[in-house]
Amino acid sequence: MATMLVNIPCLDALLDRHADPLGASFNAYRNHAYRVVNFHCLLGGEDIDLEKLSIAAAYHDLGIWSAGTFDYLAPSIAMANAYLEDIGRTEWAGEISAMIDHHHKLTPCDPRERASVETFRRADWVDVSRGHLRFGLKRRVVASVMDMFPGFGFHRLLLKLSLKRMLTHPFSPLPMLRW
């Protein structure tokens, strides 16, 4: 396996900025973000902008906590775009917004999207599926990333939120899913 990324200052700084809304879920979300980054790097080859990837990973699910909703894609994108404006990187907004917006897409992204968008989608699915979907990654490689960054209840939390949403919104149970 390629070198695992275990210390990404940009990602850690972004997550630290949102520690209050994450609350008790901070470590679970941090490890999810690290797993997604590592799976993205394993799936995406050499030409990866780690700063862009860190921003997408930090914000992609953050709306669950900051906006208090399971319909979190728009709030997550808005926070990422506000951060990009703050750091003077608005030219990255299209790519990072697409990475966030399509990360729960059930089918492959349109080939006209940047490769990073599809790779990010796959990386998140590897994690959310707990390695049942691997997109060519070896089972032992996925397991090593999962072992390095334990879930701390992240997958259980997603299941709980999904069930709650299904009960309260039976006609729109999983609004973040896209075709």
Secondary structure, DSSP 8 states (H G I E B T S, - for coil): --------HHHHHHHHHTHHHHGGGHHHHHHHHHHHHHHHHHHH-S---HHHHHHHHHHTTTHHHHS--S--HHHHHHHHHHHHHHTT-GGGHHHHHHHHHTTTBSS---TTS-HHHHHHHHHHHHHHTTTS--TT--HHHHHHHHHHS--TTHHHHHHHHHHHHHHH-TTSS-TT-B-
